[in-house]
Amino acid sequence: MLLISIWNLIFLIFFSISFLLFFLSILLFNMSLGVYFSWGLFSWGSTDINMIFLFDWVSLIFLSFVLFISGSVFYYSGEYMAGEMNLSRFIFLLAGFVGSMGLLIMSPNLISILLGWDGLGLVSYCLVIYYQNFKSLNAGTLTVLSNRVGDVLILLGIVWMINYGDWSFMAWMGQSNDSMILVSFLIVVASLTKSAQIPFSAWLPAAMAAPTPVSSLVHSSTLVTAGVYLVIRLGWVYDFWLNELLMVISVLTMFMAGLGACFEFDLKKIIALSTLSQLGLMMYSISLGMVYIAFFHLLMHALFKALLFMSAGCIIHGYKGWQDIRMMGGMMVSLPFMSSCFVVSNLALTGMPFLAGFYSKDLILELSLMNELNILSLFMLFISTGLTVAYTFRLIYYLTRRDHLMSGSNNLSDGSGKMLTACWGLVLFSVFFGALISWLVMGVSNIVLPYYLKNLTIIICFFGMLVGFLVSQAAFEVSKFKFSFLFWFSGLMWYMPYLSTQPLIFSILSQGSDITKFGDMGWLEFFGGQGINLFLGKISYFMQLLGFSGLKVFIFLIWVSTGIVMFF
């Protein structure tokens, strides 16, 4: 009972702070104000070491969303994690996760950003290996090693910033792009590692080994969005070639994730790939210079993705941990409320009209049509959008319309616990907050397009729905078709997990094995422990051959007399 009260207390505290920060951010936005707080810790040579916090509307509104979703996750975890061991450790890890994200959001300083960045990587590793099995260990190792690449790149950026005597972003605004292009490149590549863009995409689906409340927090507003938020903060220091590079990477990530999700049967992995696709869309909009629209989509994505993971967690909880969608179905009857939450979150993900995702996603697509883009980039963008609709409607059909195949599924029910209450709050936000934030923050965007381009998004969504329905009908026999290579190639994320792990194994680990055999188990053993043991054994055997009573007594007397002489 004590732990349950702690869940409720944390939710109330987080919700209250989130409510206050949201209104404070709107106030700062309307007044065009920001607070720059600098606390001097000490001076080192000609460099001042300061603890800096930036309180503007961007950081405050994002922190309010993070706290609201974190509070909902804590409230949700009170029922979902009931009966698990080490719940106090789970609470501390989640609190550390939220604290690290808050430090990263509020810091315009590279050093304090590194503290929050590294804290996210460390705590995410502890949360991914929470169940302590081999699958969790492998996933946690891949996650932490991928994130360490970004840590090293930020450290290199900190080293280069010593030339300017300040690690704050504010010092960059007076510099030319040429002088800071190296630091911006390092930080953008570091952000690609945290946001799981190609070629760092393998760790994101692997992190699904964590508990579902952790997944809902990681994939909505904390770990994966940290990279996007950092790039948004650096939106004014880009050079044109860096935008082109970011556009190519983000489009490939969107296409790879969307195609892979269409052939996947693991419920949590499909949602993880949808997160990867949305992160690619955010990076794509940033590459076009639409920084604030990317931030708008980041906020909306946090709401409906948290709801999607929570509703999926309730479904998995009802199926006693089963995650294969081929063994699910008929949830419109057995889980009416939870299936409704699941459908609303999926429709918001696809950008269906008047839900949260529509106001940001449709804006990105239409503004992309107004930009001067090459036809291949635009084609990949809309194909990826169609794939998003396809795998979403495939998932909805599998879970709601199909007859169930798993025995015992008639015993499912929505229940009346905390999980449903947490999902209900996020449903309201996913439905109404898109229009609210669009009205409060985004203002009016003048979009002038021909008739056929204006309706292009709706046409793509319609064809995506049709493809999703057709794929769901043929999914059981998909491996027997002539495009089975496409099935395996897409389902394995273009062999990205193998490319992320096998070269490491065959290069570094195999070399380490050879060095171990040659060194620690080779010459070091020959001249070290085993060699000395063998040498002493031979000497002992030789002494035994020469040993007789008189010789032993004579040697004993020599040692005793030597000891007496040395003593006196």
N, C-alpha and C positions, 0 to 999 in steps of 0.2 A: 504493500500500500504506500510505503514511503516513496518508492521509485515512481509510482503512478502520479503522486502529487508533485514530484519533481518535474515530470513531463509537462503537467498542466502549468506549473509555475513558470517554467522556461518559455512556454508558448505565450503566456500573458505578458511577460517582460518583453519578449521580442516583438510581439504585436503592438504593444504600446509605443515602443521606441520607433518601430516602423511607421506607425501612424503619424507621430510627431515629425519624423524626418521627411515624410512625403509632403506635408504641408509647408515645412520650412523650405524644401527644395522648390516648390511652386512659388513661394514668396521671393526667394532669391532670383528665380528665373524672371519673374515679372519686374523686379527692381534692377535686373542686370548686375547683380552684386556677387562677390565671392570673398571668402575669408582665407587669407594666406597666413598660417600660423607657423612661426619658426622659433625653435627652442635650441639655443646654442649649447652643445654638450661640452666640447673642448676644441682647442686649436692645435693643429699639427703642422708646424712649419708655416707656410703661407696659406694653408687650407683650413677653413673652418668646418668642423663637423657639427652639423645641425640636424635636429629631428624636425621634419617639416610635415605639416598636414595642410591639405587644400580642401576647404569646404565650399564647394560651388554646387549648382543645381544638378550637374551630371553625377558627381560622386554621391550626393545625398539621396537622389532618387534611386540610384542603383543600389545603394546600401539599404534603403528602405525595402526594396523588392527582395534583396537577399535575406534580410531579417524576417520579413513576412513568410517567405517560403521556408526558411530554416525553422521558424516557429511552427509552421504547419507540419514539417517533417518530424519535429520533436513530438508534437501531439499525436501524429500518426504512429510513431514508433512505440508509444506507450502501449498500444495493443498488438502491433505487428511483432515486436520483439519480446512479448511476454513469454516467460518460460526459458528464455535464453540465458546462458551463463555469462558472467562478466558484464552485466548491464552498466555498472558504474563506469567501467572502462569505455564502453560505447558512448556514454554521455560525455565523458571528458574528451574523447576523440572528436565527436561532432562539434563540441564547443570550441575546441582548438581549430577545427576546420573553418568555422564561421569567423573566429577571431583573426586567423591568417588572411582570410578573404577581405575582412574589413580593413586590415592594415594595408593591404595592397590597393584597395579602392581609394583610401584617403591619402595615399602618399604620392607626391609628385617627385620624389627623390629616389634615385636608382638603388641606393643602399637599403633604405627601408622597404622599397619594393622587393628587393632580393630576400629580405627577411620573410615577408608575406608569401612570396613565390616559393621559397624553399620550405616554408611551413606547410603550404598546400601539398607539395610533393611528398614530404615526410608523412603527414597525417593521412594522405590518400593511400600511401603504401600500407600503413597500419590498418586502415579500414578495408582495403581489398583483401588482405590476408586474415580478416577477422575470423573466418570459419576454420582456418588452420588445417587445410588439406593441401594436397599436391597441386590441384588446379588453382587454388587461391594463391599459393606460393609462386607458381609460374607467372600468373597474371600480375601479381604484385611486383615481381622482379622486372617484368617487361615495362610496367608502368613507371617505376621509379627510375629505371635506366633511361627511358625515353625522356623523362622530365629532367634528368641530370644534364642532358645536352643543352637544354634551354638555360639551366643554371650557369653552365660554363660560358655560354655566349653573353649572358648578362654580366658576369664577372669581367669578361674582356671589355665590354662596354664601360664598366666602371673604371677599369684601368686606363682606357683612352680618355675618359672624362677628367682624369687628373690634370691633363693639359690645360683645362679651363678653370680649375680651382673650384668647381661647383658641380654637384651631381643632380641638381634640380632640373626639371623640364623647363622651368621658367628661364634658365640661362640659355636655352636653345633658341628662344624666339628672336634674339638679336643676332644669331649666327646665320651665315649663308648656308644653303643646302650642301654646297661642296665641302664645307669644313666639317659638317656633322653627318655626312652620308654614310660613313663607316659605322658610327654608333647606331643610326637608324636602321641600317641593314642588319646589324647584330641583334637588335631588339625585335625586329620584325621576324627574323628566322627563329628566335627564341619563342616568340608568340605562336609561330606555326607548330612548334613541338607541343605546347600546352593545349592548343586548339585542335590538335590531331590532324593537321592537313598532310597531304602527301609530301614526303615519304614517311611521315611519323604517325600514320593512321592506325597502326596495328594495336596500340595499347588501349584504345577507347572501347572496342567490343570486348577485349580481354578483361577490362575493369568491371565487367558485369558479374564477376565472381563475388563482388561485395554484396552485402544485404541490400534489399530493394530500397529501403529509406535512404541509404547512402547513395544509391544510383540516382534517385530522384533529386537529391541535393547536388551531386556532382554534375549531372547532365543538364541541369536547368540554370543554375545561377552562380556556381562557384568555380570549380576547377577548370572546365573546358572554356568557360566564358572569360576566364582571367586573361588568356591570350588575346581574345578579341577586344576586351576592354583596354588592354595596354596599347594595342594598335590604334584604337580610337583616340586615346590620349596623345598619341604621336602623329595624328592625322595631318598635321601641318608641316612636317619635316620631310615628306617624301620627295623623291626625285621621279621623273617620268618613267625611267626604266624599271624602277622598283614597283611601280604600279602595274606595269605590264607583267612582271614576274608573278606578282600576287594574283593577278587575274587568271593566268594560266594554271597556277597551282589550285586556286579555289574552284575553278570550273571542273578540273579533273577530279577533285575530291567530291564534288557534288555528283558527278556522273558515276563515279565508282561506287559511292555509298548507295545511291538510288538503285543502280543495277543489282548490287549485291543483296539489297533488302527484298527485291522481288523474288529471289530464289532461296530465301532463308526461312527456317521453320522454328527457330528459337524466338520466343516472344520478346524477351529482354534484348536480344541481339538485334532484332528488327528495330526496336525503339532506339537502341544505341546508334545504329546506322542512320536512322532519321535525324538524330542529333548531329552526326557528322555532315549530313547533307545541309542542314540549316546553318551550321558553322561555315561551310563553304559559301553559302549564299551571303552571309554577313561579310566575309572577307571579299567577296566579289563586289559588293556594294561599296566597301571601303576603297577598293582599287579604282572605282569610278569617281572617287571624291565625295561620295554620299555618306559622310561620316555620321551625321546625326540621324539619318534614316537607318543606318546600320545599328546605331545605338537604340533606336526605337524598336527595331525588330529584335534586338537582344533582350529588351525588357518583356516584350510580348511572348517571345519564345520561352523565357523563364517561367511564365505563368502556365502555359498549356503543356509544356514538357514536364513540369512537376506534377500536374494533374494526370498526365498520361502514365507516368511511372507509378504514381500512387494507385490509380485504378488497376493497372496491370499487376501491381503487388497484391491487391485484394483478390484478383482472379487467381494468381499463383497461390496465394494463401488458401483460397477455397479448394484448389486442386491439390492441396498438400505438397506444394513444392514443384509440381509438374509444370514445365515450360514449353512443351512441344505443342504448337497450335494445331497439329493434325489430330490430337487427342482431345481437343476442345470443341465447343459448339453449343448452339441452343441457349445462349446466355440471355437472350431477350426474355426467356421464360424463367430460367433459374436464378439469374442475377439481373433483374430489371433496372434497378437504380445504378448499379455499378457499370452495367453495359451502357447505360445512357451517358454516364460520365466519360467512359472510354470513347464513345462515338463523338461526343462533343469535343474532347481534346484532339482526336484525330482529324475532325473536320477543321478545327482551328489550325492544325498543323498544315493542312493542304491549302489554307487560305480561302476557305469558303466565305461567301459574303456575310458581313456584319458580325463575324466572330473576331477574336483578338488578332489572329494571324493575318486576317484579310487586309487590315489597314496598313500594315507594314510591308507585307509580302507583295501585294498588288502594286503598292507604290514603288517598290524596287524594280519590279518588272516593267512597269510603264515608263519610269524614268530611264531605264536601260534602253528602251526603244527610242528615246529622245536623244541619247548620246551617240557619238560617232564611234561605232564599234565595227570590227570586222564580222563578217557573216558567220564564220565558224564559231566564234565566241558566243554570239547571240543564239545560234542554233543549239549549242551545247547547254546554254542556260535554260532554254525552254524545253528541251528534251529532258533535262534533269528535273524540271518542274513537273512535267508529265509523269516521270517515274515516281516522284513523290506521291502524286495522286494515285498511281497504280498500286504501289505497295501498301498504301494506307487503306484503300478500298478492298484490297485482297485480305488484309488483316481484319477489317470489319466484317467481311463476309465469313471468314473462317470462324470468328468468335461469336457472332450473333445469329447468322442465318443458317449455317450448316447444322445438321443433326449431330448431336454429340456422339462420340465413339468410345469415351472412357467410361468404364463401369463405375457406378456410384455417383455420377455427376448429377443425378436427380436429387441428391441430398444437399446441393448447394443452396445457399440463401444469402441475401444481402446482410442480414444481421442488423444490429443497431448500435455498433460500437464507435470508437473514436476514429477509426479509419474512414468510415462513411462521413462523419462530421468534417474531417479535414478535407476530404474530396469535395464536399458540398461548398465549402468556402472558396476553393479554387475554381469551381465551376462558375460561380458568380463573377469572379474576376476575369476568367477566360472569355466570358460572354460580353461583359460591359466595359472592361478597362481599355480595350483597344480604341473604341470611340472616345472614351474620356481622355486618354493620354494624347490622342491625335488632336483633340480639340484644345487641350490645355497647353501643349508643348510644341507640336509640330506646325500648327498654323495651316495656311492654305498653300497648296502647291499647284502652280499653273501647268497643267498637262494638256498639250494640244497634239492629238494624234489622228491619223486617218481612221475611217470607220473600221476597216479590216484589222488594223493593228490594235485598236481599242478592244476589239472582241477576241484578239488572239489568245489572251490568257484563258478566257472561258472555253474556247475551242480546245486548247491543250488540256484543260482540266476534264472536259468531256471525254476526250480520247483516252486520257489516263484512267478514268473510271472504267471505260470499256476494256482496256488492256488488263487492268487489275481483276476484273470479273473473269476474263478469259483465262488468265494465268491461274486463278484459284480453281477453275474447273479442271485444268489439266495438270495440277501440281503433283498428283500422286504418281503419274507416269512420266514426269518431266525428264528423269534420267535416262529413259529409254528412247527419247527422241534423238534426231540427228544433231541437235544443237547441245548435246550433253557436255561438250567441252565448254560451251558458254555457261552452262549451269555450274560446273566446277570452278571455272576461272572467275566468274562473278561472285559465287558463294564464298570463295576464299579471298575476296577483296584484292584481286589481281596479284595473288601470292605475296601480299604485303607482310603478313605475319612471318612467313618464311624468310623473306628478304630482311626483316628486322632482327631475326634470331639466328638463322643458320650461318650467315657470314661471321657473326660473332663467335659461334661455336667452333666453326672450322678454322678460323684465323686465330683469335686470341686464346680461346680455351684449348684448342689443340696444341698451339705453341706452348701454352702453360703446362700441358700434360707432358710434352717432350722435355721441357726444361726440368720438370719434376723428376722424370725418369733419369735424365742425365746428371742432375745436380743433387737434389735431396735424396733420391733413391740410388744414385750412381756413385760418383767419386766422393761425395760427402759422407756416404755410408762406408765406403771403402777405407777412407782415411779417418773417419769419425767413429761413431758408436759401434757399428758392427766390426770394423777393422781393429779397433782397440780391444774389443771383447775377444776377438779371435787371437790377437797377439798375446793378451794376458793368459788366455787359455793354454796356448802353446808353452809359455813360460812356466805356468803352474804344472803342466804335464812333465816338463823337463825336470823341474825341481822334485817332482814325485819320483822320477827315475833315479835321481841322485840321492834321494832322501834315505837316510838311515838314522838310527837313534843318536849316535855320537855326533853326526853332522848337525842334526837339529838342535841338540843341546849346545854345541859350540856356537852356532849362529845366534841362539837365544841369549847366551852369555855375552856375546859381542854387543848385541843391541842393548842389553841391560847396562853393561859397563859404559857404553857410549852415552846413554841417557843420564847416568849418574854423574859423569864428567861434565856434561853440558849443564846439568842442574846446579852443580857447585862452581 
